[in-house]
Amino acid sequence: MKKSSIVALILVTCFICIICLSCAQENEKAEQTTLPKNEIVPETELERPSIPAGTDYGGYNFRVSVPEFGLSVIDFHREIFVEEQSGDTMDDAVYMRNRLIEEMLNFNISIIVGTGHWLVAHPAAILKVILAGDDVFDIIDGAYQPMLAYNGALVNLYNVPNIDLSKPWWDQRMIEDLSFRKSKLYYLIGDIGHCGMSGVMSMLFNKQMFDDYGFKYPYEKVRQGTWVFDDFAKLIRDVALDLNGDGIMDHNDQWGLYGNSGSVLWFMLGSGEKVISLDKDGIPCINSLNDRHVQVLSKIGNLFSDKNYVILAENIKGGPDPYEALESGRAAGRFLFFYTTVAGISTLRSFEYDFGVLPFPKSDENLPEYCSPATSYSSGASAISIPVTNLNLERTGMILEAMSGYSTDIIIPALIDVALKSKYTRDAESGEMIELILRTKFFDMLMEYGWGRLSWGSLYYDVYSNLNMKGSETFVSDIEKQLPKSEADTESFTDIFDEFNY
């Protein structure tokens, strides 16, 4: 272990040098604003995973399943495995982390690239392998994990030796929001995976349009806890403009916001509301007819269904591809607000106008904190899970605990301080907002299990997505019609997960 400690020190030192050099090169190249350091943070001893002395896996080949195709902004291959250093900040961080842990535990990481897309083909192929009882991979990253969990293909992470879910390198909000009966959780994000960390949704605003209209940037409101939906809605209504004067508001005009039928759920979570939450015993329950839920969703639905101020992809008919048209409008700066994942900010570097980053607005000032929408969909299902075919959970747990625990000061600084703050944003305030967004993630079980129609899918597709199209006038009656099936879905979900004994 003395040799490993020396190697670890050398690797971490090299990594810090690389990060510093990368920062300097990026600042020189792009003339980025240097982020101010307004306070001195006292040095504290970083907590590390507890690794028994003499742990040695004899050169074991640790196999990681990843999909052939992920989201355009997410490369699962490079989240877990990088063959060599390339000069890219995140690639080099992953490389350094892997070399450190591989040397420490004497094992090797390899990836097994599946066939097809992360959402449908890849998880279906994985499920087939697992149900056949074949020991092909040790862990899974980048598949639609809820489908695998729902079909009993994954190990309960609470039962995996050497994984301590109370540690800060595992996402505590995800554990809280998605642990069935507070004791069953089948996939998880953490410091180990930067794709899952940066798959949280964020709001962006067009600074040029703010300047043109004399609007004050909302940063200070965010800091004071007063960035709320009513302020957001007023700004949207103030800027909608028929640019070509043809009397028709379409994709060629100026809008306050653009989105699609899923937008209502992002803003619902941002308002601190869930469709499906866990009660005090960790059992799923439906919130749809809760008074506050109805009030919040009514406000959101009424704004999004107003075709004078918000343009939705579903409302673009008989012309260009709706999403291409909206992307063109966004690139041209015709939208005051738009949203993307934190990872998606990296795709906006070519925009000629400046933009700022914000959390989603609160429903009101009484909400204790901002809530940043997160789901395995928005991160492209970047989460770690263990198949039930895994034959050595102790070894797998130790490797995962070490990889995640030693990512805290290797992967996360590279992600936040270099890639997100310095490289992809346009001002120091946006970096501050990104840190807030990442620490206020908010999960809903409907968005995990419902979008794939495993459970509660009809509640989303038949009720919530329609709020964007027709407003909130029939929301309560639509919920009441859907409630018997949704309650049956909840009972079925509970029965299925109660039966799992692993």
N, C-alpha and C positions, 0 to 999 in steps of 0.2 A: 504493500500500500504506500510505502515511502516513495517508490518510483512513480506511482500513480499521482501522488500529491504534487510531486515536482512537475510532472507532465501537465497536470491540471493548471498549476500556476503559470507555466509557460504559455499554455494555450489561451488562458483568459487574458494574460498580459498582451499577447499578440492580437487577440481580438479587440481589446481596447484601443490598441494602436491603429488597427484597421478602421474602427469606427471613427476615430479622430481624423484620420487621413481622408476617409469618405466624406465627413462633414466639411472639411476644408476644401476638398475638390468640388463638392456640390455647391458650396457657397460662392466659390470663385467663378464657377461655370454659370450659375443661374442668378447670381447676385441676390441670394435669398437674405431676408432680414434676420439678423441674429436675435435669437430668443433671449429676452432679459431674464436674469436670475434675481428675483426680488427678495429672496430670503435665504438665509443660511440654514441648511438642513443638517442637524447633528449626525455624525456617523453612528450607525448601529450595526450590530453583528447580524448578518443575513442568515436567516434560518435555512437549514439544509435538510434534505431527506436523511433519514437514519439508515445507513448501509452497514450491515454487519461486517466486521473485519474479516478479510479472507474470502469475501464473496467473489467467485470466479466461475463464469459460465463456459469456460473451455472453448472459446471461439465459436459459440453457438450462432447460427444464422437466424436472426430475428426477422420474421417475414411480415411485411405490412401490405395489406390489400388497398389499392387505390384505383379509382376509376380511369377509364381511358379519356373521358371528356368530363370536365367540370364547368363551372361558370367561367365566363370570359376573363374575369379579373382574378380568378383563383386557380392556382396550379398546385394540386394536392401532392404531386410528385416532389416538389421542392419544399413543401412544408415539413416533410419528414426526412427526406433523403436528398442530399446534394453530393454528387460524385467528386467534385473538386472546387476549389475557390475560383471565383470568376471576377471579383471586384464589385459585384452587386451586394449591397448592404445585407439584405435578407438572406441571400444564398450563402454568403460567408458566415453569417451568424449561425445558420443551420449546420453548416459544415463544422464549425468550431464546437458547437454543442455536441454533435454526434461523435467527433473524435475524442472529446473529453470523456463522455459516458462510455464509449466503446472501450477505451483504455482502462477506465476505472473498473468496469465489470467484466472485461474480456469477452466481448461478443461483437457481432457485426450486424449492421442494419441493411436490409435489402427490401426492395419494393416488388410487388407482384401487380402488374398493370392488368386490370380487368378489361372486359369488353363492353363498350357502349357508354351511355350517359349515366351520371351519378344518380339521377332521379328515378329512372325506370329500369333500363336494361341491366345496369351494373348490380343494383341490389337484388334483382330477380335472379341473376346468375349466382351471386353469393349465397342467396337463400337455398338454391338448389344444391350447391356444394355442401352447405352445413347440414341440411336435412338428410343428405346421403351419408353423413357421418365422416366425411373426409377431413383430415387434418392438413389443410393446405396453407393457412396463414395464422399468425399469432394474434394480430389485431386488425381492425378495419378502420380506415379513415376515408371520408369522402363518399360514402354511400348514403342513401336516404334511410337513416338509422331508425326512425319510428316504425317503418315497415318491418324491419328485421326484428325489432323488439316485440312488436305486436304478434309476430309469428313464432315467438319463443326461440329465436336463434341466437340470442345474446346472453352473456353472463351478467348477473346482478353485481354491479361494481361495489356495492356495500359488502359483498362476500369475498372479494378478491384479496388474498393476503398481500401485505406490504403496501397497499394503497390506502392512504389516510385522507379521506375526503374532507377532513376539517382543515387541511393545510391551505395556505393562501395561494399556492400555485394551481389549485383547482378552482373553477368558477363557482363561487359560493352562491351567487344569485340563481344560476341554473340548477344547482343542487336543491336549493330551497323551493324553486318554482315547479320542478319536474319530478321530485322524488315521491313516488306512489307510496302511500301509507308511511311516509317518512323513512322508508327502509328499502325501497327498490328503485334503482336507477340504472339504465342500461346503456347510456352513452353520455359523454361529457366533453366539454371543452376546457381548456386551461392554458397555462403558459406554454405548454408543449406545442400548441398549434396556433400559429399567428393568423391563419385564414379564419378560424373560428372566432378568434379575438376581434378581428377587424371586419367581421360580417355583420356588425351592428348597424342599424339604419341611422342616418344623419340627415339633417336639413341643410340645404345650401341656399344662399341668397345672392342675387345679382347686385354687386356693390355699385356698378355703374348706374343701374336703374334707381337704386336708393339715392344716389347722389343727384340724379336728374330730378327726382321728385322732392328732394330736400328731406328725406327720411333719415332719422338717426339710426345708426347700426344698433341692433338689439343686444350687443354684448353686455352692456351694463345691466340691462333688464335681467339677463340670464344670471349674472352674478348676484343680483339682489333677490332672485327667486320670483320675479314678477313677469317673466316672459310667458304670457298666457294665450289661449286660443282666441279670445275676443280681439286682442291686439293683432294677432296674425291674420284673422279674417278681415279686419278693417283694411290692412295693408293690401290684401289681395283684391278687395273691391275697389280700391282707389286707383289701381293701375290698368285695369282691363281697358283696351283701346282697339277700335276698328282701324287698323293702320292704313288699309287701302281704301277706306271710305265706301265700300260696296254695300254697307248695311247688313252684312252677315259676319258674325264672329266665327272664324274657322282657324285652321292650323297656321294660316299665314299672318294672323294678327298677334297682338300683345296680350298676354294673360298673366294673372297673378300666380297661378299654379297649374301644373299638369300632372296627370297620373293615370291610373287605370282602376279596374273594379276592385283591386286589392287595397287601394289607398286607405279606405276607411279603417281597416284593421291596424295599419301603422299608426294612424292618428289616435285610434282608440287606445292602443298600448301607451302611446305618448301621453295620453291624458290620465294614465294610471288605472285603466279599466281592462279587465279580461272577460272573455266569454266563458271560458272554463278555468276555474281556479281550484286549488286544493283547500279543503276545509281544515279545521284544527287537527284532524286525525290523518290528513294526507289523502283524503278521498275526493275525487273530482266532483265538482258541483257546477251547476249552470247559473250564471249571473245575469242572464239577459233581461229579466223583468225586475231587477233591482232598481229602485227609484233613481239613484245617481247614474247608473248605467244607462237607463233610458234617456235621461236628460243630456248626458254627454254625447251619446250616439245620435240623438235628434239634432243637436247643434252641428255635429260633424256632417251628418247626412244632408242637412239643409244647405250647407255651404257647398259640398261636393256635387250636389245634383243641380246647382244653379249654373246653367250653361252660358250665362253672361260673364262669369268670372273664372270658372275652372274648366279646363279642357281635358277630357278623358279619351284615352285611345279608343274605347268602345263607341264613342260618339262621332268618330271620323268615318264617314261613309262615302263610298263611291269615288274615292280619290286615291292618293298614294297610300302605301303601306302605313298604317297608323303610327307604328312605333318609329319608323324611319322619319316620318313627318315631324313627330315630336322631338326626336333627337336632333333633327335639323334646326328646329326652333330653339332648342336649348343651346346648341352650339352658337347660334346667331345672337343669343342674348335677348330673346323675346319673352322670357319668363322671369317673373320676380323671384319665385321660389321653386325649387325642385328638390328631390330627395334621392339619395343613393346610399349604399353601404359605405362605411368608412373605407373599406378596401377599394370601392369604386371611385373614390376621390382621385386615385392615381391615374384614372383614364381621362381626366379633365385638364391635363397640363397644357394642351394645345389651345384652350379657350383664350381668345384675345381679350376678353373682359375679365376683371377681377371678381372673385366670388369669396364669400365668407362661409364658415361652417357654424351650425347651431344645433342644439338638441331640439327635439320636437317640443312644441309649446305645451305647458301644463294646461289642464282643464280650468284651473283657477289657482289663486295664490295660496290657498290652504293646503294644496298638495305638498307633502313634506319635501319631496325631491323630484327632479326630472326623471322621467322614465324613458329609456331608450329602447325601441323595439328590437328584439333579437329573436331569431328562430333558425332552425336547421335549414330552412329554405333560403333565408337571406345570406347565410354563410356557405351556401352550397353543400349543406350537410357536413361541413368540416367538424367532425367530432370523433372522439376515440371510443371504440367499443371492442369487446372481446367475444369471439364466437364460442358457442358451447362446445365446439370440437377441440378447443385449446386443451392440451394435455398437461400443461405445467403452469398453473395460475400463480404459483409463488414466484417463479422466474419472471413471468410476464408483468406481475404487479410491481416487482422490484425495478425492472427496467423502465416501466412507465413512470413510476414515482421519481426515479432518478432523472429521467429525461425532462419531466415537467419541472421538478424542483430546481434543476440547474439551468433551466431556460429563463428563469426570472430575471437574472442579470445579464443574460446573453441575447435571447430572442426578443424580450419585451423592450429593452432600451433601443435595440436596432429598429424595432417596429415603430415605436412612438417618437423617440427623439430624432431619429434620422429619417426614416422612410416617410412617416406621416407628417411630422411637424416641419422639418426642414426642406424636404424634397417635394412634397405634393401640395402643401398649403401656400396661401399667398400672404398671410399675415400672422403675427405672433398670437393674436387672439384666437385664431382658428385652432392652433395647437392646444391652447388652453381648453377650448370647447371639446376637442377630440378626447382629451383625458377625462373630462366630465362624462362624455357619452360612453366611453368604455367602462367606466366604473358604475354606471346606472342602468345596466342591461335589465331587460324585463321580458319574461317569457310567458306564453299562453299555451296551454295544452291543445286548444283547438287548432292553433296555427302549426303545432308540431304534428298532431295526428289527424287533423281534419282536412287540411288541404290535399292530402293524399287519399282522402275519402275512407280512411281506415275507421274513423269514428268521428261523429259530429260534422262530417263533410257537408251533409245537406243543410245543416244549420248555417254554415258559411255561404255555400253556393246559392241557396234558395232565399236567404234573408239578408245577411250582412253585405254581400257584394251588391245587392240590389239597392242599398241605401245610396250608393253613388249615382244610380241611374234614376231613381224615382223619389228620393227624399224620404223623410221619416214619417210621413203621414200615416202609413199603414204598418210601421215597424212593430208596434205592440201586437196588433192582430196577426201579423205574419209570424211573430214569435209564438204566439198562442197556438197557431195551427201546427207549427213545427215541434212544439214542446213534447208531445207524446213520443215521437220518434227520437228526439234528442235525449229524453230521459231513458228510453230503452237503450240508446247507444251508451249512455253513462253506466247503466247497470251491466251491459255486456262488457264494456271496458274493465270495470271493476272485477267482474267474475273471471275474465281472462287473466288479468295480472295477479289475482289472488291464487290462481292455480299454479303459477310459476314458483317452483321451489329451488331455484338456482340463482 
